[in-house]
Amino acid sequence: MTNAKTLREKDVAGLEAELKSLQKAHFGLRMQKATQQLSNTSTLRSTRRDIARAKTILAQKRAATTAGGSDASAAKNKE
């Protein structure tokens, strides 16, 4: 389980790599569940929530970089 604090410390590339890793793990867990090899199904829930957490933080970081760039261009347009 990854917590939000450790995810926020990563850069965008690190978050994308973490997201890809979580999605692969989730796929593997779904396949195990489908073949009835998964004994602890709560790992599906926690992995799904970790993916959502990573996507949320990634979107926040992208919005922050986009907003930072648009503020500078908006200030230039006012002058």
PyMOL Python script that loads the backbone (N, CA, C, O; Angstrom):
from pymol import cmd

cmd.read_pdbstr("""\
ATOM      1  N   MET A   1       0.840  -1.179   0.000  1.00  0.00           N
ATOM      2  CA  MET A   1       0.000   0.000   0.000  1.00  0.00           C
ATOM      3  C   MET A   1       0.882   1.237   0.000  1.00  0.00           C
ATOM      4  O   MET A   1       1.793   1.368   0.818  1.00  0.00           O
ATOM      5  N   THR A   2       0.604   2.127  -0.912  1.00  0.00           N
ATOM      6  CA  THR A   2       1.341   3.379  -0.976  1.00  0.00           C
ATOM      7  C   THR A   2       0.491   4.472  -0.352  1.00  0.00           C
ATOM      8  O   THR A   2      -0.724   4.518  -0.542  1.00  0.00           O
ATOM      9  N   ASN A   3       1.138   5.338   0.385  1.00  0.00           N
ATOM     10  CA  ASN A   3       0.373   6.431   0.957  1.00  0.00           C
ATOM     11  C   ASN A   3       0.615   7.703   0.153  1.00  0.00           C
ATOM     12  O   ASN A   3       1.557   7.778  -0.636  1.00  0.00           O
ATOM     13  N   ALA A   4      -0.223   8.681   0.354  1.00  0.00           N
ATOM     14  CA  ALA A   4      -0.186   9.902  -0.436  1.00  0.00           C
ATOM     15  C   ALA A   4       1.104  10.681  -0.209  1.00  0.00           C
ATOM     16  O   ALA A   4       1.592  11.344  -1.125  1.00  0.00           O
ATOM     17  N   LYS A   5       1.653  10.612   0.974  1.00  0.00           N
ATOM     18  CA  LYS A   5       2.867  11.371   1.277  1.00  0.00           C
ATOM     19  C   LYS A   5       4.034  10.910   0.410  1.00  0.00           C
ATOM     20  O   LYS A   5       4.766  11.735  -0.138  1.00  0.00           O
ATOM     21  N   THR A   6       4.208   9.606   0.283  1.00  0.00           N
ATOM     22  CA  THR A   6       5.312   9.105  -0.537  1.00  0.00           C
ATOM     23  C   THR A   6       5.065   9.372  -2.017  1.00  0.00           C
ATOM     24  O   THR A   6       6.011   9.593  -2.773  1.00  0.00           O
ATOM     25  N   LEU A   7       3.808   9.353  -2.432  1.00  0.00           N
ATOM     26  CA  LEU A   7       3.506   9.641  -3.837  1.00  0.00           C
ATOM     27  C   LEU A   7       3.752  11.108  -4.170  1.00  0.00           C
ATOM     28  O   LEU A   7       4.212  11.426  -5.267  1.00  0.00           O
ATOM     29  N   ARG A   8       3.452  12.000  -3.236  1.00  0.00           N
ATOM     30  CA  ARG A   8       3.646  13.431  -3.487  1.00  0.00           C
ATOM     31  C   ARG A   8       5.124  13.800  -3.591  1.00  0.00           C
ATOM     32  O   ARG A   8       5.473  14.810  -4.203  1.00  0.00           O
ATOM     33  N   GLU A   9       5.988  12.985  -2.996  1.00  0.00           N
ATOM     34  CA  GLU A   9       7.424  13.252  -3.059  1.00  0.00           C
ATOM     35  C   GLU A   9       8.010  12.915  -4.427  1.00  0.00           C
ATOM     36  O   GLU A   9       9.101  13.378  -4.760  1.00  0.00           O
ATOM     37  N   LYS A  10       7.301  12.116  -5.223  1.00  0.00           N
ATOM     38  CA  LYS A  10       7.804  11.702  -6.530  1.00  0.00           C
ATOM     39  C   LYS A  10       7.507  12.763  -7.585  1.00  0.00           C
ATOM     40  O   LYS A  10       6.579  13.560  -7.448  1.00  0.00           O
ATOM     41  N   ASP A  11       8.323  12.752  -8.644  1.00  0.00           N
ATOM     42  CA  ASP A  11       8.056  13.651  -9.761  1.00  0.00           C
ATOM     43  C   ASP A  11       7.046  12.985 -10.696  1.00  0.00           C
ATOM     44  O   ASP A  11       6.608  11.861 -10.451  1.00  0.00           O
ATOM     45  N   VAL A  12       6.685  13.685 -11.765  1.00  0.00           N
ATOM     46  CA  VAL A  12       5.653  13.193 -12.676  1.00  0.00           C
ATOM     47  C   VAL A  12       6.064  11.865 -13.313  1.00  0.00           C
ATOM     48  O   VAL A  12       5.247  10.950 -13.422  1.00  0.00           O
ATOM     49  N   ALA A  13       7.319  11.757 -13.731  1.00  0.00           N
ATOM     50  CA  ALA A  13       7.785  10.510 -14.348  1.00  0.00           C
ATOM     51  C   ALA A  13       7.736   9.353 -13.346  1.00  0.00           C
ATOM     52  O   ALA A  13       7.368   8.233 -13.702  1.00  0.00           O
ATOM     53  N   GLY A  14       8.101   9.624 -12.116  1.00  0.00           N
ATOM     54  CA  GLY A  14       8.044   8.598 -11.080  1.00  0.00           C
ATOM     55  C   GLY A  14       6.618   8.160 -10.788  1.00  0.00           C
ATOM     56  O   GLY A  14       6.353   6.980 -10.557  1.00  0.00           O
ATOM     57  N   LEU A  15       5.702   9.125 -10.801  1.00  0.00           N
ATOM     58  CA  LEU A  15       4.297   8.797 -10.576  1.00  0.00           C
ATOM     59  C   LEU A  15       3.731   7.954 -11.717  1.00  0.00           C
ATOM     60  O   LEU A  15       2.958   7.023 -11.489  1.00  0.00           O
ATOM     61  N   GLU A  16       4.123   8.291 -12.944  1.00  0.00           N
ATOM     62  CA  GLU A  16       3.647   7.513 -14.087  1.00  0.00           C
ATOM     63  C   GLU A  16       4.162   6.077 -14.017  1.00  0.00           C
ATOM     64  O   GLU A  16       3.437   5.133 -14.331  1.00  0.00           O
ATOM     65  N   ALA A  17       5.416   5.921 -13.604  1.00  0.00           N
ATOM     66  CA  ALA A  17       5.986   4.578 -13.455  1.00  0.00           C
ATOM     67  C   ALA A  17       5.270   3.814 -12.345  1.00  0.00           C
ATOM     68  O   ALA A  17       4.974   2.628 -12.494  1.00  0.00           O
ATOM     69  N   GLU A  18       4.996   4.484 -11.248  1.00  0.00           N
ATOM     70  CA  GLU A  18       4.285   3.860 -10.128  1.00  0.00           C
ATOM     71  C   GLU A  18       2.870   3.459 -10.551  1.00  0.00           C
ATOM     72  O   GLU A  18       2.391   2.384 -10.192  1.00  0.00           O
ATOM     73  N   LEU A  19       2.210   4.324 -11.311  1.00  0.00           N
ATOM     74  CA  LEU A  19       0.863   4.035 -11.787  1.00  0.00           C
ATOM     75  C   LEU A  19       0.856   2.811 -12.703  1.00  0.00           C
ATOM     76  O   LEU A  19      -0.014   1.947 -12.597  1.00  0.00           O
ATOM     77  N   LYS A  20       1.827   2.753 -13.591  1.00  0.00           N
ATOM     78  CA  LYS A  20       1.919   1.602 -14.498  1.00  0.00           C
ATOM     79  C   LYS A  20       2.152   0.314 -13.710  1.00  0.00           C
ATOM     80  O   LYS A  20       1.563  -0.723 -14.015  1.00  0.00           O
ATOM     81  N   SER A  21       3.005   0.388 -12.707  1.00  0.00           N
ATOM     82  CA  SER A  21       3.283  -0.771 -11.867  1.00  0.00           C
ATOM     83  C   SER A  21       2.030  -1.220 -11.109  1.00  0.00           C
ATOM     84  O   SER A  21       1.750  -2.415 -11.013  1.00  0.00           O
ATOM     85  N   LEU A  22       1.290  -0.263 -10.578  1.00  0.00           N
ATOM     86  CA  LEU A  22       0.065  -0.591  -9.850  1.00  0.00           C
ATOM     87  C   LEU A  22      -0.981  -1.212 -10.773  1.00  0.00           C
ATOM     88  O   LEU A  22      -1.690  -2.140 -10.384  1.00  0.00           O
ATOM     89  N   GLN A  23      -1.072  -0.695 -11.992  1.00  0.00           N
ATOM     90  CA  GLN A  23      -2.042  -1.241 -12.937  1.00  0.00           C
ATOM     91  C   GLN A  23      -1.690  -2.672 -13.333  1.00  0.00           C
ATOM     92  O   GLN A  23      -2.576  -3.512 -13.491  1.00  0.00           O
ATOM     93  N   LYS A  24      -0.394  -2.948 -13.493  1.00  0.00           N
ATOM     94  CA  LYS A  24       0.030  -4.319 -13.797  1.00  0.00           C
ATOM     95  C   LYS A  24      -0.287  -5.251 -12.630  1.00  0.00           C
ATOM     96  O   LYS A  24      -0.750  -6.374 -12.829  1.00  0.00           O
ATOM     97  N   ALA A  25      -0.035  -4.777 -11.419  1.00  0.00           N
ATOM     98  CA  ALA A  25      -0.325  -5.585 -10.239  1.00  0.00           C
ATOM     99  C   ALA A  25      -1.824  -5.851 -10.126  1.00  0.00           C
ATOM    100  O   ALA A  25      -2.238  -6.960  -9.788  1.00  0.00           O
ATOM    101  N   HIS A  26      -2.630  -4.842 -10.408  1.00  0.00           N
ATOM    102  CA  HIS A  26      -4.082  -4.992 -10.338  1.00  0.00           C
ATOM    103  C   HIS A  26      -4.575  -6.003 -11.378  1.00  0.00           C
ATOM    104  O   HIS A  26      -5.460  -6.813 -11.102  1.00  0.00           O
ATOM    105  N   PHE A  27      -3.994  -5.943 -12.562  1.00  0.00           N
ATOM    106  CA  PHE A  27      -4.362  -6.904 -13.602  1.00  0.00           C
ATOM    107  C   PHE A  27      -4.044  -8.331 -13.159  1.00  0.00           C
ATOM    108  O   PHE A  27      -4.853  -9.242 -13.331  1.00  0.00           O
ATOM    109  N   GLY A  28      -2.863  -8.509 -12.591  1.00  0.00           N
ATOM    110  CA  GLY A  28      -2.477  -9.829 -12.104  1.00  0.00           C
ATOM    111  C   GLY A  28      -3.415 -10.340 -11.022  1.00  0.00           C
ATOM    112  O   GLY A  28      -3.765 -11.519 -10.993  1.00  0.00           O
ATOM    113  N   LEU A  29      -3.817  -9.440 -10.135  1.00  0.00           N
ATOM    114  CA  LEU A  29      -4.741  -9.831  -9.071  1.00  0.00           C
ATOM    115  C   LEU A  29      -6.111 -10.201  -9.639  1.00  0.00           C
ATOM    116  O   LEU A  29      -6.749 -11.144  -9.171  1.00  0.00           O
ATOM    117  N   ARG A  30      -6.555  -9.456 -10.644  1.00  0.00           N
ATOM    118  CA  ARG A  30      -7.841  -9.787 -11.267  1.00  0.00           C
ATOM    119  C   ARG A  30      -7.796 -11.157 -11.941  1.00  0.00           C
ATOM    120  O   ARG A  30      -8.765 -11.915 -11.890  1.00  0.00           O
ATOM    121  N   MET A  31      -6.668 -11.465 -12.569  1.00  0.00           N
ATOM    122  CA  MET A  31      -6.536 -12.772 -13.208  1.00  0.00           C
ATOM    123  C   MET A  31      -6.517 -13.887 -12.163  1.00  0.00           C
ATOM    124  O   MET A  31      -7.091 -14.955 -12.374  1.00  0.00           O
ATOM    125  N   GLN A  32      -5.856 -13.632 -11.040  1.00  0.00           N
ATOM    126  CA  GLN A  32      -5.841 -14.622  -9.962  1.00  0.00           C
ATOM    127  C   GLN A  32      -7.245 -14.843  -9.406  1.00  0.00           C
ATOM    128  O   GLN A  32      -7.629 -15.966  -9.079  1.00  0.00           O
ATOM    129  N   LYS A  33      -8.005 -13.748  -9.305  1.00  0.00           N
ATOM    130  CA  LYS A  33      -9.372 -13.878  -8.801  1.00  0.00           C
ATOM    131  C   LYS A  33     -10.234 -14.659  -9.784  1.00  0.00           C
ATOM    132  O   LYS A  33     -11.057 -15.480  -9.381  1.00  0.00           O
ATOM    133  N   ALA A  34     -10.044 -14.401 -11.068  1.00  0.00           N
ATOM    134  CA  ALA A  34     -10.841 -15.087 -12.081  1.00  0.00           C
ATOM    135  C   ALA A  34     -10.562 -16.586 -12.097  1.00  0.00           C
ATOM    136  O   ALA A  34     -11.457 -17.388 -12.359  1.00  0.00           O
ATOM    137  N   THR A  35      -9.334 -16.952 -11.819  1.00  0.00           N
ATOM    138  CA  THR A  35      -8.983 -18.377 -11.803  1.00  0.00           C
ATOM    139  C   THR A  35      -9.085 -18.976 -10.400  1.00  0.00           C
ATOM    140  O   THR A  35      -8.667 -20.110 -10.165  1.00  0.00           O
ATOM    141  N   GLN A  36      -9.638 -18.211  -9.487  1.00  0.00           N
ATOM    142  CA  GLN A  36      -9.868 -18.620  -8.102  1.00  0.00           C
ATOM    143  C   GLN A  36      -8.587 -19.010  -7.382  1.00  0.00           C
ATOM    144  O   GLN A  36      -8.575 -19.947  -6.583  1.00  0.00           O
ATOM    145  N   GLN A  37      -7.509 -18.289  -7.668  1.00  0.00           N
ATOM    146  CA  GLN A  37      -6.242 -18.511  -6.987  1.00  0.00           C
ATOM    147  C   GLN A  37      -5.977 -17.448  -5.925  1.00  0.00           C
ATOM    148  O   GLN A  37      -5.032 -17.569  -5.144  1.00  0.00           O
ATOM    149  N   LEU A  38      -6.804 -16.413  -5.895  1.00  0.00           N
ATOM    150  CA  LEU A  38      -6.601 -15.306  -4.960  1.00  0.00           C
ATOM    151  C   LEU A  38      -7.346 -15.602  -3.666  1.00  0.00           C
ATOM    152  O   LEU A  38      -8.569 -15.738  -3.658  1.00  0.00           O
ATOM    153  N   SER A  39      -6.601 -15.700  -2.582  1.00  0.00           N
ATOM    154  CA  SER A  39      -7.235 -16.017  -1.306  1.00  0.00           C
ATOM    155  C   SER A  39      -7.660 -14.757  -0.553  1.00  0.00           C
ATOM    156  O   SER A  39      -8.655 -14.776   0.172  1.00  0.00           O
ATOM    157  N   ASN A  40      -6.924 -13.676  -0.717  1.00  0.00           N
ATOM    158  CA  ASN A  40      -7.229 -12.437  -0.011  1.00  0.00           C
ATOM    159  C   ASN A  40      -7.734 -11.406  -1.022  1.00  0.00           C
ATOM    160  O   ASN A  40      -6.940 -10.703  -1.648  1.00  0.00           O
ATOM    161  N   THR A  41      -9.037 -11.321  -1.177  1.00  0.00           N
ATOM    162  CA  THR A  41      -9.603 -10.436  -2.195  1.00  0.00           C
ATOM    163  C   THR A  41      -9.557  -8.965  -1.800  1.00  0.00           C
ATOM    164  O   THR A  41      -9.822  -8.098  -2.633  1.00  0.00           O
ATOM    165  N   SER A  42      -9.231  -8.671  -0.564  1.00  0.00           N
ATOM    166  CA  SER A  42      -9.155  -7.271  -0.151  1.00  0.00           C
ATOM    167  C   SER A  42      -7.965  -6.559  -0.796  1.00  0.00           C
ATOM    168  O   SER A  42      -7.922  -5.329  -0.831  1.00  0.00           O
ATOM    169  N   THR A  43      -7.006  -7.324  -1.302  1.00  0.00           N
ATOM    170  CA  THR A  43      -5.879  -6.693  -1.994  1.00  0.00           C
ATOM    171  C   THR A  43      -6.334  -6.021  -3.283  1.00  0.00           C
ATOM    172  O   THR A  43      -5.730  -5.038  -3.712  1.00  0.00           O
ATOM    173  N   LEU A  44      -7.391  -6.536  -3.905  1.00  0.00           N
ATOM    174  CA  LEU A  44      -7.948  -5.880  -5.090  1.00  0.00           C
ATOM    175  C   LEU A  44      -8.431  -4.475  -4.743  1.00  0.00           C
ATOM    176  O   LEU A  44      -8.171  -3.518  -5.472  1.00  0.00           O
ATOM    177  N   ARG A  45      -9.124  -4.368  -3.640  1.00  0.00           N
ATOM    178  CA  ARG A  45      -9.663  -3.080  -3.209  1.00  0.00           C
ATOM    179  C   ARG A  45      -8.546  -2.091  -2.898  1.00  0.00           C
ATOM    180  O   ARG A  45      -8.599  -0.938  -3.324  1.00  0.00           O
ATOM    181  N   SER A  46      -7.546  -2.534  -2.165  1.00  0.00           N
ATOM    182  CA  SER A  46      -6.460  -1.621  -1.800  1.00  0.00           C
ATOM    183  C   SER A  46      -5.642  -1.214  -3.021  1.00  0.00           C
ATOM    184  O   SER A  46      -5.195  -0.071  -3.111  1.00  0.00           O
ATOM    185  N   THR A  47      -5.442  -2.133  -3.957  1.00  0.00           N
ATOM    186  CA  THR A  47      -4.708  -1.799  -5.178  1.00  0.00           C
ATOM    187  C   THR A  47      -5.498  -0.805  -6.018  1.00  0.00           C
ATOM    188  O   THR A  47      -4.934   0.137  -6.575  1.00  0.00           O
ATOM    189  N   ARG A  48      -6.803  -1.019  -6.106  1.00  0.00           N
ATOM    190  CA  ARG A  48      -7.653  -0.098  -6.862  1.00  0.00           C
ATOM    191  C   ARG A  48      -7.612   1.306  -6.251  1.00  0.00           C
ATOM    192  O   ARG A  48      -7.589   2.302  -6.975  1.00  0.00           O
ATOM    193  N   ARG A  49      -7.604   1.379  -4.949  1.00  0.00           N
ATOM    194  CA  ARG A  49      -7.538   2.680  -4.277  1.00  0.00           C
ATOM    195  C   ARG A  49      -6.163   3.330  -4.436  1.00  0.00           C
ATOM    196  O   ARG A  49      -6.062   4.551  -4.549  1.00  0.00           O
ATOM    197  N   ASP A  50      -5.116   2.522  -4.447  1.00  0.00           N
ATOM    198  CA  ASP A  50      -3.773   3.049  -4.690  1.00  0.00           C
ATOM    199  C   ASP A  50      -3.673   3.641  -6.090  1.00  0.00           C
ATOM    200  O   ASP A  50      -3.034   4.674  -6.289  1.00  0.00           O
ATOM    201  N   ILE A  51      -4.302   2.985  -7.056  1.00  0.00           N
ATOM    202  CA  ILE A  51      -4.313   3.505  -8.426  1.00  0.00           C
ATOM    203  C   ILE A  51      -5.035   4.847  -8.466  1.00  0.00           C
ATOM    204  O   ILE A  51      -4.558   5.791  -9.094  1.00  0.00           O
ATOM    205  N   ALA A  52      -6.171   4.933  -7.804  1.00  0.00           N
ATOM    206  CA  ALA A  52      -6.922   6.188  -7.768  1.00  0.00           C
ATOM    207  C   ALA A  52      -6.119   7.290  -7.088  1.00  0.00           C
ATOM    208  O   ALA A  52      -6.133   8.440  -7.528  1.00  0.00           O
ATOM    209  N   ARG A  53      -5.423   6.935  -6.019  1.00  0.00           N
ATOM    210  CA  ARG A  53      -4.603   7.904  -5.302  1.00  0.00           C
ATOM    211  C   ARG A  53      -3.476   8.423  -6.196  1.00  0.00           C
ATOM    212  O   ARG A  53      -3.204   9.623  -6.225  1.00  0.00           O
ATOM    213  N   ALA A  54      -2.832   7.525  -6.913  1.00  0.00           N
ATOM    214  CA  ALA A  54      -1.739   7.919  -7.803  1.00  0.00           C
ATOM    215  C   ALA A  54      -2.252   8.792  -8.943  1.00  0.00           C
ATOM    216  O   ALA A  54      -1.607   9.774  -9.311  1.00  0.00           O
ATOM    217  N   LYS A  55      -3.408   8.441  -9.503  1.00  0.00           N
ATOM    218  CA  LYS A  55      -3.984   9.239 -10.586  1.00  0.00           C
ATOM    219  C   LYS A  55      -4.361  10.639 -10.106  1.00  0.00           C
ATOM    220  O   LYS A  55      -4.166  11.620 -10.823  1.00  0.00           O
ATOM    221  N   THR A  56      -4.895  10.725  -8.903  1.00  0.00           N
ATOM    222  CA  THR A  56      -5.285  12.018  -8.348  1.00  0.00           C
ATOM    223  C   THR A  56      -4.075  12.915  -8.153  1.00  0.00           C
ATOM    224  O   THR A  56      -4.102  14.083  -8.541  1.00  0.00           O
ATOM    225  N   ILE A  57      -3.028  12.392  -7.564  1.00  0.00           N
ATOM    226  CA  ILE A  57      -1.827  13.188  -7.310  1.00  0.00           C
ATOM    227  C   ILE A  57      -1.152  13.560  -8.619  1.00  0.00           C
ATOM    228  O   ILE A  57      -0.627  14.666  -8.750  1.00  0.00           O
ATOM    229  N   LEU A  58      -1.157  12.657  -9.588  1.00  0.00           N
ATOM    230  CA  LEU A  58      -0.586  12.949 -10.899  1.00  0.00           C
ATOM    231  C   LEU A  58      -1.354  14.085 -11.572  1.00  0.00           C
ATOM    232  O   LEU A  58      -0.744  14.980 -12.156  1.00  0.00           O
ATOM    233  N   ALA A  59      -2.672  14.058 -11.497  1.00  0.00           N
ATOM    234  CA  ALA A  59      -3.486  15.126 -12.076  1.00  0.00           C
ATOM    235  C   ALA A  59      -3.230  16.454 -11.364  1.00  0.00           C
ATOM    236  O   ALA A  59      -3.185  17.501 -12.011  1.00  0.00           O
ATOM    237  N   GLN A  60      -3.064  16.423 -10.052  1.00  0.00           N
ATOM    238  CA  GLN A  60      -2.782  17.639  -9.300  1.00  0.00           C
ATOM    239  C   GLN A  60      -1.445  18.233  -9.702  1.00  0.00           C
ATOM    240  O   GLN A  60      -1.321  19.448  -9.858  1.00  0.00           O
ATOM    241  N   LYS A  61      -0.441  17.378  -9.870  1.00  0.00           N
ATOM    242  CA  LYS A  61       0.883  17.871 -10.268  1.00  0.00           C
ATOM    243  C   LYS A  61       0.847  18.454 -11.670  1.00  0.00           C
ATOM    244  O   LYS A  61       1.457  19.492 -11.928  1.00  0.00           O
ATOM    245  N   ARG A  62       0.138  17.794 -12.576  1.00  0.00           N
ATOM    246  CA  ARG A  62       0.034  18.309 -13.945  1.00  0.00           C
ATOM    247  C   ARG A  62      -0.728  19.632 -13.973  1.00  0.00           C
ATOM    248  O   ARG A  62      -0.367  20.537 -14.724  1.00  0.00           O
ATOM    249  N   ALA A  63      -1.774  19.749 -13.165  1.00  0.00           N
ATOM    250  CA  ALA A  63      -2.540  20.987 -13.110  1.00  0.00           C
ATOM    251  C   ALA A  63      -1.704  22.115 -12.521  1.00  0.00           C
ATOM    252  O   ALA A  63      -1.822  23.266 -12.941  1.00  0.00           O
ATOM    253  N   ALA A  64      -0.863  21.785 -11.553  1.00  0.00           N
ATOM    254  CA  ALA A  64      -0.015  22.802 -10.930  1.00  0.00           C
ATOM    255  C   ALA A  64       1.009  23.331 -11.921  1.00  0.00           C
ATOM    256  O   ALA A  64       1.288  24.529 -11.941  1.00  0.00           O
ATOM    257  N   THR A  65       1.575  22.450 -12.744  1.00  0.00           N
ATOM    258  CA  THR A  65       2.554  22.912 -13.725  1.00  0.00           C
ATOM    259  C   THR A  65       1.868  23.691 -14.835  1.00  0.00           C
ATOM    260  O   THR A  65       2.427  24.665 -15.340  1.00  0.00           O
ATOM    261  N   THR A  66       0.666  23.281 -15.224  1.00  0.00           N
ATOM    262  CA  THR A  66      -0.081  24.005 -16.250  1.00  0.00           C
ATOM    263  C   THR A  66      -0.528  25.359 -15.721  1.00  0.00           C
ATOM    264  O   THR A  66      -0.431  26.359 -16.431  1.00  0.00           O
ATOM    265  N   ALA A  67      -1.009  25.407 -14.501  1.00  0.00           N
ATOM    266  CA  ALA A  67      -1.462  26.663 -13.911  1.00  0.00           C
ATOM    267  C   ALA A  67      -0.294  27.615 -13.721  1.00  0.00           C
ATOM    268  O   ALA A  67      -0.449  28.823 -13.899  1.00  0.00           O
ATOM    269  N   GLY A  68       0.853  27.100 -13.367  1.00  0.00           N
ATOM    270  CA  GLY A  68       2.036  27.940 -13.193  1.00  0.00           C
ATOM    271  C   GLY A  68       2.441  28.595 -14.491  1.00  0.00           C
ATOM    272  O   GLY A  68       2.838  29.761 -14.495  1.00  0.00           O
ATOM    273  N   GLY A  69       2.352  27.881 -15.586  1.00  0.00           N
ATOM    274  CA  GLY A  69       2.699  28.429 -16.889  1.00  0.00           C
ATOM    275  C   GLY A  69       1.668  29.413 -17.389  1.00  0.00           C
ATOM    276  O   GLY A  69       2.031  30.409 -18.015  1.00  0.00           O
ATOM    277  N   SER A  70       0.383  29.169 -17.134  1.00  0.00           N
ATOM    278  CA  SER A  70      -0.657  30.063 -17.627  1.00  0.00           C
ATOM    279  C   SER A  70      -0.696  31.357 -16.826  1.00  0.00           C
ATOM    280  O   SER A  70      -1.085  32.392 -17.366  1.00  0.00           O
ATOM    281  N   ASP A  71      -0.306  31.331 -15.554  1.00  0.00           N
ATOM    282  CA  ASP A  71      -0.266  32.554 -14.763  1.00  0.00           C
ATOM    283  C   ASP A  71       0.767  33.516 -15.320  1.00  0.00           C
ATOM    284  O   ASP A  71       0.532  34.723 -15.368  1.00  0.00           O
ATOM    285  N   ALA A  72       1.891  33.000 -15.734  1.00  0.00           N
ATOM    286  CA  ALA A  72       2.939  33.850 -16.289  1.00  0.00           C
ATOM    287  C   ALA A  72       2.482  34.459 -17.608  1.00  0.00           C
ATOM    288  O   ALA A  72       2.740  35.635 -17.864  1.00  0.00           O
ATOM    289  N   SER A  73       1.813  33.685 -18.441  1.00  0.00           N
ATOM    290  CA  SER A  73       1.348  34.222 -19.718  1.00  0.00           C
ATOM    291  C   SER A  73       0.193  35.190 -19.505  1.00  0.00           C
ATOM    292  O   SER A  73       0.047  36.145 -20.267  1.00  0.00           O
ATOM    293  N   ALA A  74      -0.629  34.965 -18.487  1.00  0.00           N
ATOM    294  CA  ALA A  74      -1.726  35.881 -18.196  1.00  0.00           C
ATOM    295  C   ALA A  74      -1.187  37.222 -17.707  1.00  0.00           C
ATOM    296  O   ALA A  74      -1.749  38.269 -18.028  1.00  0.00           O
ATOM    297  N   ALA A  75      -0.115  37.199 -16.943  1.00  0.00           N
ATOM    298  CA  ALA A  75       0.491  38.440 -16.463  1.00  0.00           C
ATOM    299  C   ALA A  75       1.077  39.232 -17.623  1.00  0.00           C
ATOM    300  O   ALA A  75       1.007  40.461 -17.627  1.00  0.00           O
ATOM    301  N   LYS A  76       1.647  38.557 -18.595  1.00  0.00           N
ATOM    302  CA  LYS A  76       2.205  39.236 -19.764  1.00  0.00           C
ATOM    303  C   LYS A  76       1.102  39.862 -20.605  1.00  0.00           C
ATOM    304  O   LYS A  76       1.285  40.941 -21.170  1.00  0.00           O
ATOM    305  N   ASN A  77      -0.040  39.191 -20.689  1.00  0.00           N
ATOM    306  CA  ASN A  77      -1.146  39.706 -21.485  1.00  0.00           C
ATOM    307  C   ASN A  77      -1.767  40.944 -20.860  1.00  0.00           C
ATOM    308  O   ASN A  77      -2.314  41.780 -21.580  1.00  0.00           O
ATOM    309  N   LYS A  78      -1.699  41.086 -19.536  1.00  0.00           N
ATOM    310  CA  LYS A  78      -2.266  42.246 -18.852  1.00  0.00           C
ATOM    311  C   LYS A  78      -1.447  43.497 -19.103  1.00  0.00           C
ATOM    312  O   LYS A  78      -1.984  44.605 -19.095  1.00  0.00           O
ATOM    313  N   GLU A  79      -0.162  43.332 -19.325  1.00  0.00           N
ATOM    314  CA  GLU A  79       0.715  44.488 -19.502  1.00  0.00           C
ATOM    315  C   GLU A  79       0.570  45.086 -20.829  1.00  0.00           C
ATOM    316  O   GLU A  79       1.240  46.071 -21.138  1.00  0.00           O
TER     317      GLU A  79
END
""", "prot")
cmd.dss("prot")
cmd.show_as("cartoon", "prot")
cmd.util.cbc("prot")
cmd.orient("prot")
